[in-house]
């Protein structure tokens, strides 16, 4: 027997809330109906979607994979229904969106472009700020969702996050720098080099911890909140930079070349994702935005 839209709705609700009772309350249905729907869905798919324990449910790896597809299906169904809805001028749809500085021009722009094409009547109100403040706005219900660095989301009990992109740290160097010809760059090679430090989205703190773990203590030549300033300073030889590959571009605004190299050490990664309040009844505009972000992630993974 094929699974139903209702089963997908119940499954998504349980996955987001973490308990059958909580999901039943959110969607205003009995717990037994939710439990039965999940069991029927698992039987139909032939996999366990959740691990049961005394305090609730943990979604399994298979469940997490299926969750993305379930959200896409529900979003497509919602879009199909909306195609036949008459627009109501007295009911404007608004998306309250947050974004951190690091990802505003790299991840958000593509997602927002697709969202505006799919839902041109929705008014998007976006705010750019640091991650901790965006978390505060999400928990308080002042934002529907945020696209941000999620490697260090603090309030994980109140917020739900999904990874959209994972980016490793790399070493940025000017063209012609002696390290560009070194086959194996070690942490020791960085100790005598001036460093350009980016100070947005907790990057400075993460880079400091990284250097400490590597045993390298380079001189900090410049601190800036501007990625373009980092590119310009690195390109002109003012220093090197350790930054996520996500924001690497091979040219500065002045047209100078920037190189990117691996360091022979276990460098951390930056996880960029979409965050929303756990267990909340999101407005349709936010659900549509999350679904588009998730579908773009699935496309990127293929």
TAQUIQUI-V837493 format. One record per backbone hydrogen bond with DSSP energy under -1.0 kcal/mol. NH is the residue of the N-H (numbers start at 1). CO is the residue of the C=O. E is the energy in kcal/mol with one decimal. If there is no record, write none. Layout:
# TAQUIQUI-V837493
nh: [NH NH]
co: [CO CO]
e: [E E]
This chain:
# TAQUIQUI-V837493
nh: [8 9 10 11 12 13 14 15 16 17 18 23 24 25 26 27 29 34 35 36 37 38 39 40 41 42 43 44 45 46 47 51 53 56 57 58 60 64 65 66 67 68 69 70 71 72 73 74 75 76 77 78 79 80 81 82 83 84 85 91 95 97 98 99 100 104 106 107 108 111 112 113 114 115 116 117 118 119 122 123 125 127 129 134 135 136 137 138 139 140 141 142 143 144 145 146 147 148 150 153 156 159 160 162 164 165 167 169 170 171 172 173 175 177 180 181 189 190 193 195 196 197 199 203 206 207 208 209 210 211 212 213 214 216 221 222 224 230 231 232 233 234 235 236 237 238 240 241 243 245 247 248 252 255 258 259 261 264 265 267 270 272 273 274 275 276 278 280 282 287 288 289 290 291 292 293 294 295 296 297 298 299 300 301]
co: [4 5 6 7 8 9 10 11 12 13 14 19 20 21 22 23 24 30 31 32 33 34 35 36 37 38 39 40 41 42 42 58 56 53 18 51 49 60 61 62 63 64 65 66 67 68 69 70 71 72 73 74 75 76 77 78 79 81 82 88 123 125 145 127 147 100 103 103 103 107 108 109 110 111 112 113 114 115 119 93 95 97 99 130 131 132 133 134 135 136 138 137 137 96 96 275 98 273 271 150 154 155 276 274 272 272 270 268 243 261 241 259 257 174 177 178 186 187 190 219 240 222 224 200 202 203 204 205 206 207 208 209 210 211 195 195 197 226 227 228 229 230 231 232 234 233 194 172 170 168 244 245 256 252 250 173 171 185 263 265 167 165 148 162 146 160 158 277 280 283 284 285 286 287 288 289 290 291 292 293 294 295 296 297]
e: [-1.9 -2.4 -2.4 -2.6 -2.7 -2.0 -2.4 -2.5 -2.2 -2.3 -3.0 -2.0 -2.8 -1.8 -2.1 -2.4 -2.2 -1.6 -2.9 -2.5 -2.1 -2.3 -2.2 -2.4 -2.1 -2.5 -2.4 -2.2 -2.3 -2.2 -1.0 -3.3 -2.2 -1.4 -2.1 -2.2 -2.2 -2.6 -2.1 -2.5 -2.1 -1.1 -1.0 -2.7 -2.4 -1.9 -2.5 -2.5 -2.4 -2.4 -2.4 -2.5 -2.5 -2.3 -2.1 -2.5 -1.4 -1.4 -1.4 -1.9 -2.7 -2.8 -2.1 -2.0 -1.5 -1.0 -1.1 -1.9 -1.7 -1.5 -3.3 -1.9 -1.9 -2.4 -2.6 -1.6 -2.0 -2.8 -1.5 -2.8 -3.0 -2.0 -1.7 -2.0 -2.3 -1.7 -2.1 -2.3 -2.7 -1.9 -1.3 -2.3 -1.2 -2.6 -1.4 -2.0 -2.3 -2.3 -3.0 -1.2 -1.5 -1.5 -3.3 -2.1 -3.2 -2.2 -2.9 -1.7 -2.5 -3.0 -3.5 -2.3 -1.2 -1.8 -1.8 -1.1 -1.2 -1.3 -1.6 -3.0 -3.8 -3.3 -2.4 -2.2 -2.3 -2.9 -2.4 -2.2 -2.2 -2.7 -2.2 -2.4 -1.6 -2.0 -2.1 -1.3 -2.3 -1.8 -2.3 -2.5 -2.7 -2.8 -2.8 -1.6 -1.6 -2.7 -2.7 -1.5 -2.1 -2.9 -1.3 -1.6 -2.3 -1.7 -2.7 -3.5 -2.5 -3.4 -3.0 -1.9 -3.3 -3.1 -2.8 -2.1 -2.8 -2.5 -2.7 -1.3 -1.3 -2.1 -2.6 -1.8 -2.6 -2.2 -2.1 -2.3 -2.5 -2.4 -2.1 -1.7 -2.1 -2.1 -2.1 -1.5]
